[in-house]
């Protein structure tokens, strides 16, 4: 099992990424949300020169914030600093787009963005279109040290709904899953990933699967519906389950045991009052960084256990073991309260015990 560290892109995050590397973490993932956090590529550049082994990835970017040639150049530039340990993680931009008051990207737009990036990574001359103008493009200085396309840059797709999950299985090197911790959620997402892979004639086991989640240790008998637990994992539960609800418009497709719990998160970031031009400014304040009191009724013990690694050390170890058996290759945790303490506790109490 590989272990990742997830955090909003921050210009000083390289200190915590280096700390995670020293504690046995194999991957670091930085969110790309321009209205909330730092630029991910500036942050990753500092991570690259302050680490030696840990893989660095966007967790995730999207096809609307930058044109495809810029995305390709940005991640290939990081690959020049950290050759062979750079990954392009990309999704439809649920957070990055909605913090602008705009909708997430369409899947076919993401597919085209990925096609252009992959062709450029492979040194090809590829098709590029803006409006009615069609041109051929390629990296013009691939043998210099401006960027690195000699070393492969894998592409992982972030997915929560059936269509995006199947697209990941069809065309991606890996799939990034949010909060798929319970067996029923893992079965749901991996069934669609495998279906996409099989339809494309690929071996489903070749698709690298990672789950981004939150982590919090409790004492035996400690209740989960407490302020301390909700502060530690609640922001991730709210974000990931909201995305899951929005990505699955037909609730009947969701696992029956969690259907009502997931649907309850669909509208938690909606603000009906005020001008439509500014509602999103209130919706996403303190997003992923602090727990909102109004989310308390839906952040129950059931959904906490289903989407995060929360519980006693024995319970968390068992959950990670089950994820490994189910075909998950990496668990990536997002600390909410204290980055280095969370990394240190997870590396001490959980990682050595997962066999």
N, C-alpha and C positions, 0 to 999 in steps of 0.2 A: 504494500500500500504506500502510495505517495501522500505527502502532506503539504497543503498550501496555506498561505497567509493572504487574507483578502482585506483590502482597505481602500477607502476613497483616495484617489490620487492626491498626494500632499508633497510639497516641495522638500519637506524635512523627513519624509517617511523612510528614506534610505537607512537611517539609523535603526529603525525597527526591523526593516527587511534584513539588514546585516545580522541583527540579533536573532531573527528567526533562522537564518542560515546556520548560525553557530549552534543552534539548538536542534538541528536535524531536519528542518523544513526544506522541501525540495522545490517549491514553487512560490512565487509572489505574484499576486494579481491586483491590479489597480483599476478602480472604476474610472470611467470617462464620462463626466457630467459637468459640462463647462459652466453652468450657472451655479453649481454647488461647490466644486472642489478645484484643486490645482490642475494644470495641464498634465495629462498622463505621461506624455513623451518626455517632457522636461524632468518629471519625477523619476521616470524609468532610467533616464540617462544617468542621474545621480546614483540610482540603485546599481546600475551596471558597473560604474567605476568604484563602487564601495563594496562589491561582493565578488566572489570568484566561481561559485558553483550553482547557486540557486537560479532556477529558470524564471524569466520575467515575462509577464503577459498582460495585455489589456483585458480587463475583466468587467465590462467589455466596452469596446467602441461601437460605433454604428455607422450606417452608410449615408447619413444625412449631415453629420457635423462637418465632414470633409469629403472632397471628391476622391474617388478611388486612387488616382495617382499620388495624391498627398498622403493618404493612409498607407499606401505601399512604401513610399519614401520614408515616412516617419518610422515605421516599424523596422524597415531595412537599415535605417540609420542606427537604431538601437542594436540591431544585429551586428553592426560593425564594432560596437563597444562590447557586446556580450555575444560573440559568435556561437551559434549552436544552442543557445539557451534563451531564445526569444520566440514568443508565441503571439500570434494575432488572434485575440478573442473578439468576436463581433456578434452583435444582436440587433434587434430592431430599434433599440434606443428608447425603451419605455420611460426611463427616468430622464435621460438627456433631452428627449423631445418634449415630454410633458411639463418639464420645468420651464419650457418656452411657451407653454400653452398650445403646443402643436401635437398632432398624433404621431404615434410610432410609425416607423417606416413600413412599407409593404414588403412582403417576403420576396417578391420578384426583383425589387430594387436591391435588396440585400444579396440575392443570388448573383445579379449582374456585377455588383461591387466586388464580390468575392472572386468572380471569374477574372475580372481585370487585374486584381491584386495577384492572384495565383499566376496568371500569365506573365506578369512583370517579374515576379519572384523567380520564374523559370527562364528568364532572359528572352522571352518571346516578343515578337512584334504583334500587338493585339489591337482589336477594335475599340475605339473610344468615341462616344457621341455626346454632344451637348446641343440640346434643341434639335435643329434640323441639320447641324453640321457634324459630319462623320469624318474621323481621321484615324490613322494608324499611329500607335505610340509604342515606345519601348524605353527602358533605361539606357541612356546614351553613354554612360561611363562605368560600365559594370566591372571593369578590371582595375579601377582606381580604388581609393579608400574613402570615397564619399559615403558609401553605403555597402552593405554586404548581402548579395544574393547568391553567393557561392555556397553558403551554408543554408540548409533548408529552413524555412520559416513555416511551421505548421499553422493551420487555420482551424480554430475551434468555433463552433456556433453555439451561442447561448439560446436555450429553447425551453419553453414551458407548455406550449400547446401542440396538438397533434401534427399540424402542418410543419411547424418549425422543427419539431423533433425528427420528423421523417426527412426533412431537408438535411439536417445534420447527419443522419445515417447515410444519406445518399451522396453528399459531396464533401463533408468535412473530415478533417483528421481526428477531431475530437468533438465532444459535446459538453457544454457547461450547463449543469442543472442547478436549480435554486431550491434548496429546502427539501429535496427528495430524500428523506431519512427513513420514514416508515416503509416497511415492506410493500404495502399497497401502492404508495407513491412511486417507489422504485420500479415496481412491476409495470405501472402505468406508463412511465416515461420511457423505460427501456424497450417495452413492446413496440412503441412507435419508432424509436431509433433503429431497432433491428428490422422493422418492416421497411423503412426507407433504404437501409443498406442492402437488404435482400432484393428489393426491386431494382436496385442499381447493379446487381450482380457482385456485390462486395461481401466479404466475410464480416458479419456483424461484430465479431470479437475484435476486429481490427480498429474499431472506433473507440478511441480513448474516452472514458467517461469520468467526469469529475463532478462532485457535488459541493457547491458553496453553501455554507451553513454557519450557525453561531454555536458557541460552546459555553457551558457554565456548569461547574461542579456543585452538587448539593450534598448535604449530609443525610445519612439514612433517616427516613421519616420526615424530612423537610418538605413542606408544601411547595408546589411550583407556582401557584397563583398568589405570589407575594410581590411587593414592590421591588425587592432586590433582584428577583429572578426576571421580572418584566423589564427592569432597567438594563439587565445584562444581555437579554436575547430578544426582547420585545420589538425593538426597531427593525431587526432583521425579519422576524416573523411577519410583521405588518407589511414590509416591503415585498418580500418574496411571495407571500400568499396572495397579496393584492395582484401581483403580476400573473400568478397562476390563475386567479379567477378571471382576469381580463383576457388571458390567452386561451381560455376554454369557454367560449360563449354558450355552448350547449352543456349544461350541468350534467346531463345524463351520461356523458362520456367519462365523468370523473369517478374515482373509486367510491363506491356506495357508502362506505363507512366514514368518509371524510367530506362527502359532497356538500352537506349543509354548512359545515365548518368553513370550507373554502369559499363558498358563495357569499358568506357573511362579510368577506373582505372586499368585495367588488367595488363598493362605493365609499370606502373609508377615507379616501383623499378628495372626495367631491365637496365643493363649497358652493351651494346653490345661490347664496346671496352675493350681491355686488356685481359690478360690470364684468362681462365675460372676458374682457381684455386683461383683467387683473386677478381673477380668481386663483389662478395657479400660483401666484406669488404667496398666497396664504397657505395653500394646500401643502406645499413642499418645504416650508420653513423647518429647519432642524431635521430634515429628512435623513434617516439612517443613523443619526447621531444621538438622538434623545427619544425617550418613550413618551407618546402623547396620551394624556389621561383619557381622552375619548375613545381610545382603542382598547381600553381595559376589558370591556365586556366580551370582545371576540378573541382576545389573546388568552385562551383557556389552557389548562394543563394538557388537554387532548391535542390541541394544535401545536403547542410548544414541543411536546414529545414527538409529534409526527414530522416536524420540520427542522428541529434543531437537535444538537447533541447536549441535552440537558438532563442531569440526573446524577446519581452516585457514580464513582469511578467505574464500578463493576457494570452498571447499566450502560454507560457510554462505551466502554470497551466492547461489550456484547453487541451494541448497535453498530459499531465500526466493523466488527468481524462479520456481521450479517451483511453489511453493505459490500464488503469485499467478496463474500460468497456470491452475491447477486450480480457481480460484474462491474462494480464501481472501482476505478483505478486510483482515484484520489479523493481525499476529504480535504476541503479548503475552508478554514474557519475565519470568520470576521470578528475580531474583538470589538466590543462596543465601549466598555468601561475603561480598561487599562490594557494597552497593546502588549507590552512586554510581560506583564504578569500573566495574561492569558496564554501567550506563547510558552512561557516557562512552565506553567502548570500543565498544559496539554502535553508538552514534550516529556515531562517527568511522570505524569500519572497515567497517560493513555498510550502514547506511541510505543514504549517498550513492551507493553502487554498485549499488543495486537499481533497475533501470529497467523 
